[in-house]
Structures are given as C-alpha cells and as structure tokens.
C-alpha cells in the first residue's frame, strides 16, 4: 500500500496547486515595474568612478548619519513599541480600534505632513517644544535628535503592526498554563510571550530600520538638510540630483545594497 503524503498549511508553494496561467503575465508586469528602475540605475552607474564617489565627505557623512539615526530610532521603537503592540494585542479597552488607527496613521500619512505635525508639536514654538525650550533651552528640530524623532515617527508603526500580529498568533494557552502554576505576569511575559514572539520582533525591527533609513519627507521638514548634521542618505540623493547626477546614482546604489542586505535575510528567515 502506497504511503499518502500530507502537506502542512503554509508549506512549500511548489508542492501546492499551480497558479492559473492568466496570472503569470500580470505577475511579470508587476515584477518588471519594480526591477526595471533598479536596472536603470545599475546601467547608468559610473562604475569607473564609483569608489571615489562613495568615499566623498557628502556620502560618508550622510551614510554615517543615516545608519546612526535609523539604529537609534529602531532602538527607541523597540523600547516603547513592543509594549504598545502588547497592549493593542492583549488589552481590551474602549477606543482600542481608534488607538490602533492612530498608531498606523504615520504609515499612510504623507511624510511632509508628518514632519509638519512634528514641527508644530516639538518645535521651538510647538505645543510641547515651547515648554521644553523655556525650561531647558533644548531645541529638537534641525539636529540629529530631530532626525531620530522623524525616523521614529514614520518607522515605529511598522514594528508595532508586525509585533501585534505576532502576538495575536501566539497560543495563549501557554500563558494561561503558566499562570495556573503561579508564574507572575512579568515572568510569563519574559519567559513565554517574548520568546514566542521573538521572530516577529526581529522582523518588525528590521522593517523599522529599513523604513527609517529611507525616510525623506518628515526628516527634511522637521530636521532640515544640513550636511554632517541632519543630511541623511535620501536627502543627499535629492541634493545631488540637482548638481552631480553621478553622485546621486552612487548614493542610490549604496542605499539599495544596504536595504537588500536587510530585506533578503528578513524575507527568507522571518517572513515565511
């Protein structure tokens, strides 16, 4: 008697049913729409001068600032975003749907509008910024801290949404069993919830970092475009397009390589 093979849900797509032939042309068009612009950049790249272009101060300063600001923004998002995701996934309170909509809002809000909102909130004469400036003399806009704030504002929702989805997929019976055995809420969260949701946290952090690295609109509106101080890679690309197109292409290639280095492992390992 021949053995009967079963396929797990979500298994290898190759073992499943074949896609209808009519879908292949549409998939090809979508793929080409994404790939052709990247190929155009590669085709126009000044390969002979690439090394000298990517080592210019405008490139190295922008790359350093981008990596630092994106990393700090991701760390801030982890510290405050994971608890927020836990509240949205597990707590029940009036207005939870509205709170979730507010959290997701920066994902769909035009970045320039987000930068303007940050300016009116945390600027020198802003809703909160004025009181902070009067008490401490600290000015958030047009500084590296302004870049970090803008990056966190636009990127943290990606972390929160990913972690919330991971928390909702975790079987709550493990936590309930631990509670019946006398484990405290903190111990349950630290020893059971966090390990189970760790892949979602890593995936959310990677998406958050990649989004922060590519942020433009909120950064230029809230933090300005000052080389060595607030000029990140996307801002440097925009500026170079007006004066040195080859440098803009080199900067764009660096961003593509860095982004792929993050997203390819993320897709293969954490988003299966």
Secondary structure by P-SEA (a helix, b strand, c coil): cbbbbbbcccccccccccccccaaaaaaaaaaaacaaaaaaaaaccccaaaaaaacaaaaaaaaaaaaaaaaaaaaaaacaaaaaaaaccccccaaaaaaaaaaccccccaaaaaaaaaaacccccccaaaaaacccccccccaaaaaaaaaaacaaaaaaaaaaaaaaccaaaaaaaaaacccaaaaaaccccccaaaaaaaaaaaaaaaaaaccccccccccccccccccaaaaaaaaaaccaaaaaaaaaaaaaaaaaccccccccccc
